[in-house]
Amino acid sequence: MLDLIKNYFEQISSAQRALLLAGGITFFWLVEIAIPLFKFKYNKYQHAGINLFFTLTTIVINFGFALLMVKSSDYVVKTNFGILNWLSLKAAPNLLVGLLLMDLIGAYLVHLIEHKVKFLWKFHMVHHADTQVDTTTGNRHHPGESIVRAVFAILAVFILGTPMWMVLLYQSLSVVLTQFNHANIRIPKWFDQSFGYIIVSPNMHRIHHHIKRPQTDSNYGNIFSFWDRLFGTYNFTPISEITYGLDVLDNSKDQSLAYQLKAPFDKSIKADY
C-alpha cells in the first residue's frame, strides 16, 4: 500500500494536482449549499471571486518556488541530511513522522509566527479579513504571505530531509484539509469528540476566524489538531459567539481587492501586539 502511495506521488502531474484543488473546492462548495452552518446573505459566486484570485496568486508563487523545492529535496536525500534520514525508520513510521513534522513546521509553526511578528501579521490579516468564511477562504492568502509559507515549506524539507513524493503527499492532504476546515458546513458534535482530537474540524478552526483576540490567536493547526492542545494554543468558544472578520480592519471592504492588496502596507491599520 505504501509503495502504491509513493509511486503515485512520485509520478503525480501538475494537472492531477490542479484537479485535486478544484475538486476539493467543488465538493465542499456543494456540501455548504446542502448543510450550511451559517446562512450567509451573500452572492456565493461574487464572494468566491476575490478568494479565487488569491488562490491563483498562491499557485503562481508556489510554481515559482517549485524548482527550489525539488532541488532542496534532491539535495537532502542525496546527502542523507535531515531528521528522517538520521532516524532511519521503517516505511510506515517514517511516513507518519514525516507528515506530522511537515505539518508542525510548514503549517502550525509558520502560522503561529505570522501572528506574533508584526510585519508578517500584516500580510496574514488578509486571510482573516473574510467576513463570510467558507471553503474558498482556505486559499485566501496575500501574495506576501504565500512567499513566507513557501519559504517555510522549503525550510521544513531541509530540516526533515523530506523526499519529494512525501512533500507532494503532504501538500495534497494540506489542500483538502484546508478546504474542509474552512468550509461553512454543520459538523456533528460526535465528530469533534472523536476525529476532532486528530484532525482540525471546521468547528475548531472557525474560532480562529473570530473578530477579536484571544480567539484570533488560537487554533493554528491545519491538518492535525493536537498541536494546539500540546502547545497550549487551543481555544473553545461556542459557535453562537463567533463573528468573522478582524477588528483592526474595515470589514466592509473584505471584498475590495484593492484594499486587501494594500492592507499590509497601510500605516493607518493598527497591527500592534
Secondary structure, DSSP 4 states (H G I P E B T S, - for coil): -HHHHHHHHHH--HHHHHHHHHHHHHHHHHHHHHSBSS---S-HHHHHHHHHHHHHHHHHHHHHHHHHHHHHHHHHHHTT-SHHHHHT--HHHHHHHHHHHHHIIIIIIHHHHHHHSHHHHHHHHHHHT-SS--GGGGG---HHHHHHHHHHHHHHHHHHT--HHHHHHHHHHHHHHHHHHH--B---HHHHTTGGGTB--HHHHHHHTBSSTTGGGS---SSBTHHHHHTT------GGG--BS-TTS-GGGTT-HHHHHHGGG-TTS----
